[in-house]
Amino acid sequence: MKNLLNLILGAVRPSTAKAIAGVTKAIDQLNAVVAYEDRKALLIEARIEVLEQLQGEAYVARDEAAKIAKRFTKLVA
């Protein structure tokens, strides 16, 4: 009779310990995803800061070149 029940219910018997282990593994994986995405966001933030600095320097260089071009235009005219 026990063999018949095992055959009907399947060989794998659920248990609280297995369920808790599964939930714990899922929580660990989700925490790993959170840590990964946090590191990724920090790297993107650092890149943005560098690019903003470079953009500011480019604007300053552009403005200076425009001033010099304007002066030369006045000299030639």
C-alpha positions as CSV (number, residue, x, y, z in Angstrom):
1,M,0.0,0.0,0.0
2,K,2.9,2.4,0.9
3,N,4.5,1.7,-2.5
4,L,1.2,2.4,-4.2
5,L,0.9,5.8,-2.4
6,N,4.5,6.7,-3.3
7,L,3.8,5.8,-6.9
8,I,0.6,8.0,-7.0
9,L,2.1,10.9,-5.1
10,G,5.5,10.7,-6.7
11,A,8.9,9.9,-5.4
12,V,9.6,13.5,-4.2
13,R,8.0,14.3,-0.9
14,P,7.6,18.0,-0.1
15,S,8.9,19.1,3.3
16,T,9.1,22.3,5.2
17,A,12.9,22.2,5.2
18,K,13.0,21.9,1.4
19,A,10.6,24.8,1.1
20,I,12.6,27.0,3.4
21,A,15.8,26.1,1.6
22,G,14.2,27.0,-1.7
23,V,13.0,30.4,-0.4
24,T,16.4,31.1,1.2
25,K,18.1,30.3,-2.1
26,A,15.7,32.7,-3.9
27,I,16.3,35.4,-1.4
28,D,20.1,35.0,-1.8
29,Q,19.8,35.2,-5.6
30,L,17.6,38.4,-5.3
31,N,20.1,40.0,-2.9
32,A,22.9,39.2,-5.5
33,V,20.8,40.9,-8.2
34,V,20.4,43.9,-5.9
35,A,24.1,44.1,-5.3
36,Y,25.0,43.7,-9.0
37,E,22.5,46.4,-10.1
38,D,23.7,48.8,-7.3
39,R,27.4,48.4,-8.5
40,K,26.2,48.9,-12.1
41,A,24.3,52.1,-11.1
42,L,27.4,53.4,-9.2
43,L,29.6,52.8,-12.3
44,I,27.1,54.6,-14.5
45,E,27.0,57.5,-12.1
46,A,30.8,57.8,-12.1
47,R,30.8,57.7,-15.9
48,I,28.2,60.5,-16.0
49,E,30.2,62.7,-13.7
50,V,33.3,62.2,-15.9
51,L,31.3,63.0,-19.0
52,E,29.8,66.1,-17.4
53,Q,33.2,67.4,-16.5
54,L,34.5,66.7,-20.1
55,Q,31.4,68.4,-21.5
56,G,32.0,71.5,-19.3
57,E,35.6,71.6,-20.6
58,A,34.4,71.3,-24.2
59,Y,32.0,74.2,-23.7
60,V,34.8,76.4,-22.3
61,A,37.1,75.5,-25.2
62,R,34.3,76.2,-27.7
63,D,33.5,79.6,-26.2
64,E,37.2,80.6,-26.1
65,A,37.6,79.5,-29.8
66,A,34.5,81.5,-30.7
67,K,35.9,84.7,-29.0
68,I,39.3,84.3,-30.8
69,A,37.5,83.7,-34.1
70,K,35.4,86.9,-33.6
71,R,38.6,88.9,-32.9
72,F,40.3,87.6,-36.0
73,T,37.1,88.4,-38.0
74,K,37.3,92.0,-36.8
75,L,41.0,92.3,-37.6
76,V,40.5,91.0,-41.1
77,A,37.5,93.2,-41.8
